[in-house]
Amino acid sequence: MKARTVRYFFKQSTRSIWRNKVMSLASISSVMAALLVIGIFLVLVLNVDYLATKLESQVEIKVHLVDGLSQNIINDINKEIKELTGVRDSVFLSKDEALKKFSEELGENSDLLEGLEGDNPLSDSFIVTLEDPRLAPKVTLAISAMSNIEKVVYGKEELEKLLGITYFLRVGSLIIVGILLLISVFIISNTIKLTVFARRREIGIMKYIGATDWFVRGPFFFEGILLGLIGSIVSIALLGTGYYFAANYIKQQMFGLLVISLMPFSEVISSLVTALLIFGVIIGSLGSMISIRKFLRV
């Protein structure tokens, strides 16, 4: 496409938006309303994924060692574990440290453990974290085959439930966003159709004097993109402001009471800007193309 043609299309589209202020405002409002709904759900999707990732990162494998191992053997086992594919880190936890940690978790009931310091029933162990929780069965099997390993525990049933829930949440969220996007295109196309209908005579004259479908579509295509961009910028500003204050409010009110936290504002806003600008352009351009198709049949 020539630069001159692009300039012509852009000029015509801006003139049309200004000339048809009421209909343009209606189209922008429709785009904005649709993107606000998509944006709100997108924020929920991002936070669901953020929460799922945090939960998955907490999946650990506990490796219990046989009693009486020397420090050299323990170091060799640690090195061997860290070299396994999928292992992010391995941290040694002595039986004394494990007893102390257990005592802290019991809190007021820690006196139940009194007298066990000299005859500690717990074992030395490694806490192994993974790059991907789905690798837990494979890594567990590999560690179990090593020497001087008494028992390997990773909570198989809990992990399978966790992976099932996070998969359902992620896939379900994406499906709903896709449905909302299709609904938005339908709504916008009907709104823009009113603008196109008001200019049907102009389109008919252009067709009668020999203008190609592509040349007639051009200004409407650019107009749809501009309307989509304006609507998306407004919705980004509203959602960004709302999320910023909501995130700060929740952090201040619930900090220390809940382990779950919202996704950082900087990460949300970058994803929100990218997604809503793209969605705005797609909704606006598709809406225009669908709307004008009927009036090209002259």
C-alpha positions as CSV (number, residue, x, y, z in Angstrom):
1,M,0.0,0.0,0.0
2,K,1.4,3.4,-1.0
3,A,2.1,6.0,1.6
4,R,-0.1,8.5,-0.2
5,T,-3.0,6.0,-0.1
6,V,-2.5,5.5,3.6
7,R,-2.5,9.2,4.2
8,Y,-5.7,9.5,2.2
9,F,-7.4,6.7,4.2
10,F,-6.3,8.2,7.5
11,K,-7.4,11.7,6.6
12,Q,-10.8,10.4,5.5
13,S,-11.3,8.3,8.6
14,T,-10.5,11.2,10.9
15,R,-12.8,13.5,9.0
16,S,-15.6,10.9,9.2
17,I,-15.1,10.5,13.0
18,W,-15.3,14.3,13.5
19,R,-18.2,14.7,11.1
20,N,-20.2,11.9,12.7
21,K,-19.4,12.8,16.3
22,V,-22.5,11.2,17.9
23,M,-22.1,7.9,16.1
24,S,-18.3,7.9,16.7
25,L,-18.9,8.5,20.4
26,A,-21.4,5.7,20.5
27,S,-18.8,3.4,18.8
28,I,-16.0,4.4,21.1
29,S,-18.3,3.9,24.1
30,S,-19.2,0.4,22.8
31,V,-15.6,-0.5,22.3
32,M,-14.7,0.9,25.8
33,A,-17.6,-1.0,27.5
34,A,-16.6,-4.2,25.7
35,L,-13.0,-3.8,26.6
36,L,-13.7,-3.0,30.2
37,V,-15.5,-6.3,30.5
38,I,-12.7,-8.1,28.8
39,G,-10.1,-6.2,30.8
40,I,-11.7,-7.0,34.1
41,F,-11.8,-10.6,33.2
42,L,-8.3,-10.5,31.9
43,V,-7.1,-9.0,35.2
44,L,-8.8,-12.0,36.9
45,V,-7.1,-14.4,34.5
46,L,-3.7,-12.9,35.2
47,N,-4.2,-13.1,38.9
48,V,-5.5,-16.7,38.7
49,D,-2.4,-17.6,36.7
50,Y,-0.2,-15.7,39.1
51,L,-1.8,-17.6,42.0
52,A,-1.5,-20.9,40.2
53,T,2.2,-20.3,39.5
54,K,2.8,-19.4,43.2
55,L,1.0,-22.6,44.3
56,E,2.9,-24.7,41.9
57,S,6.2,-23.2,43.0
58,Q,5.4,-24.4,46.5
59,V,5.4,-28.0,45.5
60,E,8.3,-29.7,47.2
61,I,9.8,-33.2,47.5
62,K,11.0,-34.3,50.9
63,V,13.8,-36.8,50.8
64,H,14.4,-38.6,54.1
65,L,18.0,-40.0,54.6
66,V,19.0,-43.1,56.5
67,D,20.5,-42.4,59.9
68,G,24.2,-42.0,60.7
69,L,25.5,-40.7,57.3
70,S,28.7,-38.7,57.2
71,Q,28.8,-35.2,55.9
72,N,30.7,-36.2,52.8
73,I,28.0,-38.7,51.9
74,I,25.3,-36.1,52.5
75,N,27.1,-33.7,50.2
76,D,27.4,-36.3,47.5
77,I,23.7,-37.1,47.7
78,N,22.9,-33.3,47.5
79,K,25.1,-32.9,44.4
80,E,23.5,-35.9,42.8
81,I,20.0,-34.6,43.4
82,K,20.8,-31.1,42.0
83,E,22.1,-32.7,38.8
84,L,18.7,-34.3,38.1
85,T,16.7,-32.8,35.2
86,G,13.9,-30.6,36.5
87,V,15.4,-29.9,40.0
88,R,15.6,-26.2,40.8
89,D,17.2,-26.5,44.2
90,S,17.9,-28.9,47.0
91,V,18.3,-27.7,50.7
92,F,19.6,-29.9,53.5
93,L,17.5,-30.0,56.7
94,S,19.1,-31.7,59.7
95,K,17.0,-33.7,62.2
96,D,17.7,-31.1,64.8
97,E,16.5,-28.3,62.5
98,A,13.5,-30.3,61.5
99,L,12.6,-30.8,65.2
100,K,13.0,-27.1,65.9
101,K,10.8,-26.2,62.9
102,F,8.1,-28.7,64.0
103,S,8.2,-27.2,67.4
104,E,7.6,-23.7,66.0
105,E,4.7,-24.9,63.9
106,L,3.1,-26.5,67.0
107,G,3.2,-23.1,68.8
108,E,1.5,-23.3,72.2
109,N,1.6,-27.1,71.9
110,S,5.3,-27.3,71.5
111,D,5.7,-28.7,75.0
112,L,4.5,-32.1,73.5
113,L,8.0,-32.4,72.0
114,E,9.9,-31.9,75.3
115,G,12.4,-34.6,76.0
116,L,12.9,-35.6,72.3
117,E,16.1,-33.5,71.9
118,G,18.3,-36.4,73.1
119,D,16.4,-39.1,71.2
120,N,15.2,-37.2,68.0
121,P,12.8,-39.5,66.0
122,L,13.1,-37.4,62.9
123,S,15.6,-37.9,60.1
124,D,18.0,-35.8,58.2
125,S,16.4,-34.7,54.9
126,F,16.5,-32.7,51.7
127,I,13.8,-30.3,50.6
128,V,13.8,-30.4,46.8
129,T,12.1,-27.7,44.7
130,L,11.2,-28.3,41.0
131,E,11.2,-26.2,37.8
132,D,7.9,-27.8,36.9
133,P,5.7,-29.6,39.4
134,R,4.6,-32.1,36.8
135,L,8.1,-33.6,36.9
136,A,7.6,-34.6,40.6
137,P,6.8,-38.3,39.9
138,K,9.9,-38.7,37.6
139,V,12.2,-36.9,40.0
140,T,10.8,-38.9,43.0
141,L,11.5,-42.1,41.1
142,A,15.1,-41.1,40.3
143,I,15.8,-40.0,43.9
144,S,14.3,-43.2,45.3
145,A,16.8,-45.2,43.3
146,M,19.8,-43.5,44.9
147,S,21.7,-45.1,47.8
148,N,21.1,-44.1,51.5
149,I,17.6,-42.9,50.8
150,E,15.0,-44.0,53.4
151,K,11.9,-42.5,52.0
152,V,10.8,-39.9,49.4
153,V,7.5,-38.0,49.9
154,Y,5.8,-35.4,47.6
155,G,2.1,-35.6,48.2
156,K,1.0,-37.3,45.0
157,E,-2.8,-36.9,45.4
158,E,-2.5,-33.3,46.5
159,L,-0.3,-32.5,43.5
160,E,-2.6,-34.1,41.0
161,K,-5.6,-32.1,42.5
162,L,-3.5,-28.9,42.4
163,L,-2.5,-29.4,38.7
164,G,-6.1,-30.3,37.8
165,I,-7.4,-27.1,39.4
166,T,-4.8,-24.8,37.9
167,Y,-5.3,-26.3,34.4
168,F,-9.1,-25.9,34.7
169,L,-8.7,-22.3,35.8
170,R,-6.3,-21.4,33.1
171,V,-8.1,-23.1,30.2
172,G,-11.6,-21.9,31.4
173,S,-10.4,-18.4,31.7
174,L,-9.0,-18.3,28.2
175,I,-12.2,-19.8,26.8
176,I,-14.3,-17.1,28.5
177,V,-12.0,-14.3,27.3
178,G,-12.4,-15.7,23.7
179,I,-16.2,-15.8,24.0
180,L,-16.2,-12.2,25.3
181,L,-14.0,-11.1,22.4
182,L,-16.5,-12.6,19.9
183,I,-19.5,-11.0,21.6
184,S,-17.6,-7.7,21.6
185,V,-17.0,-7.9,17.8
186,F,-20.7,-8.6,17.3
187,I,-21.7,-5.6,19.4
188,I,-19.2,-3.2,17.8
189,S,-20.1,-4.3,14.3
190,N,-23.7,-3.5,14.9
191,T,-22.9,-0.1,16.4
192,I,-20.6,0.8,13.5
193,K,-23.2,-0.5,11.1
194,L,-25.4,2.5,12.0
195,T,-22.5,4.8,11.0
196,V,-22.1,3.0,7.7
197,F,-25.8,3.0,7.1
198,A,-25.9,6.8,7.4
199,R,-23.2,7.0,4.7
200,R,-24.7,4.4,2.4
201,R,-25.4,6.9,-0.4
202,E,-21.7,8.0,-0.3
203,I,-20.6,4.4,-0.6
204,G,-23.1,3.8,-3.5
205,I,-21.8,6.8,-5.4
206,M,-18.2,5.7,-5.0
207,K,-19.1,2.2,-6.3
208,Y,-21.0,3.7,-9.3
209,I,-18.0,5.8,-10.4
210,G,-15.8,2.7,-10.3
211,A,-14.2,2.7,-6.9
212,T,-13.0,-0.8,-5.9
213,D,-14.3,-2.6,-2.8
214,W,-10.8,-2.3,-1.3
215,F,-10.7,1.5,-1.9
216,V,-14.2,1.9,-0.3
217,R,-13.2,-0.3,2.7
218,G,-10.0,1.6,3.4
219,P,-11.3,4.6,5.2
220,F,-13.8,2.5,7.2
221,F,-11.0,0.1,8.1
222,F,-8.8,2.9,9.4
223,E,-11.8,4.5,11.1
224,G,-12.5,1.2,13.0
225,I,-8.8,1.0,14.1
226,L,-8.9,4.6,15.4
227,L,-12.2,4.0,17.2
228,G,-10.8,0.8,18.7
229,L,-7.6,2.5,19.8
230,I,-9.4,5.4,21.4
231,G,-11.8,3.0,23.2
232,S,-8.9,0.8,24.4
233,I,-6.9,3.7,25.7
234,V,-9.8,5.0,27.8
235,S,-10.5,1.5,29.1
236,I,-6.8,1.0,30.0
237,A,-6.8,4.2,31.9
238,L,-9.9,3.3,33.9
239,L,-8.8,-0.3,34.6
240,G,-5.2,0.7,35.4
241,T,-6.4,3.3,37.9
242,G,-8.9,1.0,39.4
243,Y,-6.4,-1.9,39.8
244,Y,-3.8,0.4,41.3
245,F,-6.0,1.5,44.1
246,A,-7.6,-1.9,44.6
247,A,-4.2,-3.6,44.8
248,N,-3.0,-1.0,47.3
249,Y,-6.2,-1.3,49.4
250,I,-6.1,-5.1,49.6
251,K,-2.4,-5.1,50.4
252,Q,-2.9,-2.6,53.2
253,Q,-6.0,-4.3,54.6
254,M,-5.0,-8.0,54.3
255,F,-1.2,-8.0,54.5
256,G,-0.2,-10.6,57.1
257,L,-3.6,-12.2,57.2
258,L,-3.5,-14.0,53.9
259,V,-0.7,-15.7,52.1
260,I,-2.4,-15.0,48.7
261,S,-1.5,-11.6,47.2
262,L,-2.5,-9.8,44.0
263,M,-0.2,-9.7,41.0
264,P,2.1,-6.6,41.1
265,F,0.6,-3.5,39.4
266,S,3.7,-3.1,37.0
267,E,3.2,-6.7,35.7
268,V,-0.6,-6.3,35.3
269,I,-0.5,-2.9,33.5
270,S,2.1,-4.0,30.9
271,S,0.0,-7.1,30.0
272,L,-3.2,-5.0,30.1
273,V,-1.9,-2.3,27.8
274,T,-0.6,-4.9,25.2
275,A,-3.7,-7.0,25.3
276,L,-6.3,-4.3,25.2
277,L,-4.6,-2.3,22.5
278,I,-4.5,-5.4,20.3
279,F,-8.1,-6.3,21.2
280,G,-9.2,-2.7,20.5
281,V,-7.6,-2.8,17.0
282,I,-9.1,-6.3,16.3
283,I,-12.6,-5.3,17.5
284,G,-12.6,-2.0,15.6
285,S,-11.2,-3.2,12.3
286,L,-13.3,-6.4,12.3
287,G,-16.4,-4.5,13.3
288,S,-15.9,-2.1,10.4
289,M,-15.2,-4.8,7.8
290,I,-18.3,-6.8,8.9
291,S,-20.5,-3.7,8.9
292,I,-19.6,-2.4,5.4
293,R,-19.8,-5.8,3.6
294,K,-23.5,-5.5,3.1
295,F,-23.3,-2.0,1.5
296,L,-20.6,-3.0,-1.0
297,R,-23.2,-5.1,-2.9
298,V,-24.3,-2.3,-5.3
